[in-house]
Structure formats: C-alpha cells, structure tokens
Amino acid sequence: MHPRLDDDLARLPELLDETRAQAVRLLTGLDHRPVAQAPADHRPAPLPVDGSGLAGALETFTRRWEPGFSGAAGPRYLGFVTGGATPASLAGDWLTGTLDQNPTSGLDSNAPDLERETVAWLRELFGLSPEHEGAFVSGATMSNFTGLAIAREWLGEQLGVSVAERGAAALGPVHVLSGSPHSSIGKALSMLGLGRSSIRGVDRLPGREAVDVGSLAQALESLDGTPAIVVANAGTVDTVDFDDLRALAALRERYPFWLHVDAAFGAFAALSPEHAHLTDGLDEADSVCVDLHKWLNVPYDSAVQFTRRRDLQARVFQNSAAYLGPLGDDPDFVHLTPENSRRLRALPAWFTLAAYGRDGHAEIVRRDIALAARLGERIAAMPAYRLLAPVRLNVVCFTLASSPERVGELTSAITESGEAFLTRTVYDGVPALRAAFSNWRTTEADVERVAKTLERSALQDPPGRP
Ligand SMILES: Cc1ncc(COP(=O)(O)O)c(C=O)c1O
C-alpha cells in the first residue's frame, strides 16, 4: 500500500475526528460567514505527485478553498430554490459515503430495499397512490428527463413503434404542450432527441404563470388526435404558480396525451393544510418530478422520479447484460434510470424522514411558507420596492419600484453585504429578484435581517431613483 494510504488507515479514527470537528466548526459558523461572495480568481494547482495524506488535504482545502465557499447550507441563502441539510440527512449522507453501496442491482445487499422503502414514504408524503413507482435520481432535471423519456416511449406505444429500439426519429414531430415550463424541460427534450423546439407554449391565465386550461384544450384539439405530451407545473420557479392539475388530467378523456408534472418543490405544498389543495390531481399524472435537495433538506444531489408506467420505464432504461440477470417483474434500479452505478441517494432522505417524520417536515414547510409571506409583507411596505406577484407559497418575486433595470446592481450589493443571497430573474418582461424559502434553519430573525439588508441596499444604492 502507498505509505500515505497506510498512514491514513492507521490513523483513521483520529483523522475522521478532525474532519468531524471541521464540519462542526463550519456548521456552527454558518451564521457568521458571508452568505455568498463573488468568486475570486483561482489558479489551478498542479496535480500532487506524492500527495499530503488526508491531514494535508484537509489543511490545503481549508486554506485554499473553504473560505471562498458560500453559506448555501444556511438560513439566509434564498437564491434559486435551495434547501440545506437537516442533521439527520447529513449523518445519512456521511454513512452513504462510508458504506459506499451501489443500490442499482439487488445481487449483494438490502440497499435497494432501503431505497424502495424511502420511495414509498415519499409517495405517501406527497399523497400519491401505490400505482406510482419511483426511483432516485440526482435532481429535478434528471427527474424531468426520466419522466419525459417514459413519455417518449408512450408516444411510440401509441404509434406502434418502440422508440427504445428504433430511436426518436421513428416518432416524427413531437408536440410538448406547457404553460410555463422550467428551463430543464428544454434541456431534457434536447437530450432526448426530441428537440427544444418541440415545446409549444400554451396561453396562461391573465397575470398568472398557470396554464389556461381552455387554451390547452384548443391546442390539443388542433392536434387532431395526434398523441402529445403535456408538461404541467406544480410550482413555477418565479411565482410558484400551479396549473389546475385535476382539470388537466380530465382533458385526457378527450385527447390522448401523457401528463408529466414538474412538482420539483411544489409537491411539498401537500404538507401544509392550507396549501395542500394546490397539489390536487398530482396523483393522476403519468409521471411526476420531485426534487429532494430543495425542500426535503437533504444534501445535494437528490430527487425522486415517479411513474405509473414502470414497464415503459424499464423498456427505455434497461441495461441487459448476462452478469446482471433477467429483468423480471420488479426490475432492479439499474434498469430504471440513466445511471448504471450510483450512490445510495435514498439514505439521507431515509434518515431525515426517520428522524423527523411527516410532522417534522411539515413544520419546515409551513414555517418557510409563513416566512416568505412575512418577507412579502415587509417588502410591500417599502416604497423602494414593488411585489410582482402575490406570495403564493415560498418565493417572493419583486423589483425596484422606479428602476427595475438596476436590479443587477442591487443583487450584487446584497451579495456583497454577506447578509443574504437572492437570485435574479425576469418576470413578465421586468427584471426582478426572487427570495426563495426552503431551508430548515430559517427563522423570523433571518427574515428581519434580510428585510433590513433590502432597506439598506435601497437607501445606499440610488436604485430607487433614475
Ligand atoms: C420547477 C423546477 N423544475 C426543475 C428544476 C431543476 O432542478 P435541479 O437543478 O435540481 O435539476 C428546478 C430548479 O429550481 C425547478 O424549480
């Protein structure tokens, strides 16, 4: 064995303790480190030849890299839609690396059964029926990709061709209808050989991001019986608007289409009694995407993909090889998602659900929703700002009242303050900012700090004035 490996093995308990101490220092310091910072220039170092052992690597990482990392795990990182990691999910993540299981084949351990148990827990959490089977993937983009891959196979089934065998070209032009698809839908369609231009935008309700069901019906009618894919949205990224999922599902009685729902973070509305109605009809979807590194607060990367047509899923993703054995009625995960080998992503999710249960996670969701509403009220009361949409769930979308074009400067000023991190968007043609609440640690005191930062930034920055 290489002497450095030999040394590390001999000192493993002590070295892991040092790493643990570092993790504790990082987590307890989250409140004090800048929430985000502009990335500094970094010249890549040469490949180490001899290496410095784990202690040396830890020292180098701490000196060279750690100071430039963001406080993304913390309570005032409100950019994108970003969760943190609950204590139990973090412990589950450590054990995932420690045990280093590959759960994609069921030949050597119970790890795939743990994944199946976790999928069943998640299914119940989101109110889905047992007809929805699921698998873990790396994020909502891959979950959308997998759902749309199954949809593509379904289109083939309608036309009597196997896309898995003959390729996407066998389908001819494909129609994907959606009101406000997330950018990852275009990416997935590009990867699937269906092309980004297969998306047909459908009118939305006035002043909303939710699709106009009447316009969708017309668009389907115009296809004259050609099977299509409808991508419904349960929680749009800017204003967290929801399509009327029940009404969309009912259209299948009149038109042939596959209903895929992107519920990346909106599925969690099911945990809040006042908002659960937004997810009505989710169960009727043919495939559903839910991200877990957002509102479940497990570390990156983690999402789940549900579908009612596991048979089609296995047709797309099967990886037949003599050494993997036959597919069978309950195929191994190797036959269900893009990866043949991967980590046991279910374990952090299993840990957090085992530790805090449905109620613990419902509390996080309800608190984040309440905090978003609170920040919305604070912003509405500030003359320098203007809300661009009602706060429907966990995202506040707003702009500078008199000079929206200066939102970029404002975003930088907020980042430089180190107090908060918000990301930009353009909503209905207006440059805007979004504050997305999905971290388990965020409290009212954090909302106050963010509100004060916004007040200060508006005063310092001439942004309110031309
Ligand atoms: C609605 C929606 N869909 C898909 C995604 C893509 O998620 P990921 O970056 O985890 O792939 C996001 C990310 O914010 C999202 O909000």
The ligand as an SDF file (V2000), in Angstrom:
LIG
                    3D

 16 16  0  0  0  0  0  0  0  0999 V2000
  -39.7650   23.7450  -11.1060 C   0  0  0  0  0  0  0  0  0  0  0  0
  -38.3600   23.2670  -11.2480 C   0  0  0  0  0  0  0  0  0  0  0  0
  -38.0750   22.2340  -12.0750 N   0  0  0  0  0  0  0  0  0  0  0  0
  -36.8310   21.7720  -12.2410 C   0  0  0  0  0  0  0  0  0  0  0  0
  -35.7620   22.3390  -11.5820 C   0  0  0  0  0  0  0  0  0  0  0  0
  -34.3720   21.7960  -11.8110 C   0  0  0  0  0  0  0  0  0  0  0  0
  -33.8420   21.3100  -10.6130 O   0  0  0  0  0  0  0  0  0  0  0  0
  -32.3510   20.7510  -10.4660 P   0  0  0  0  0  0  0  0  0  0  0  0
  -31.4650   21.9550  -10.5600 O   0  0  0  0  0  0  0  0  0  0  0  0
  -32.3340   20.1160   -9.1250 O   0  0  0  0  0  0  0  0  0  0  0  0
  -32.0840   19.7860  -11.5640 O   0  0  0  0  0  0  0  0  0  0  0  0
  -35.9970   23.4140  -10.7180 C   0  0  0  0  0  0  0  0  0  0  0  0
  -34.8840   24.0860  -10.0240 C   0  0  0  0  0  0  0  0  0  0  0  0
  -35.0380   25.1220   -9.4200 O   0  0  0  0  0  0  0  0  0  0  0  0
  -37.3250   23.8740  -10.5380 C   0  0  0  0  0  0  0  0  0  0  0  0
  -37.6030   24.8860   -9.7040 O   0  0  0  0  0  0  0  0  0  0  0  0
  1  2  1  0
  2  3  1  0
  2 15  2  0
  3  4  2  0
  4  5  1  0
  5  6  1  0
  5 12  2  0
  6  7  1  0
  7  8  1  0
  8  9  2  0
  8 10  1  0
  8 11  1  0
 12 13  1  0
 12 15  1  0
 13 14  2  0
 15 16  1  0
M  END
$$$$
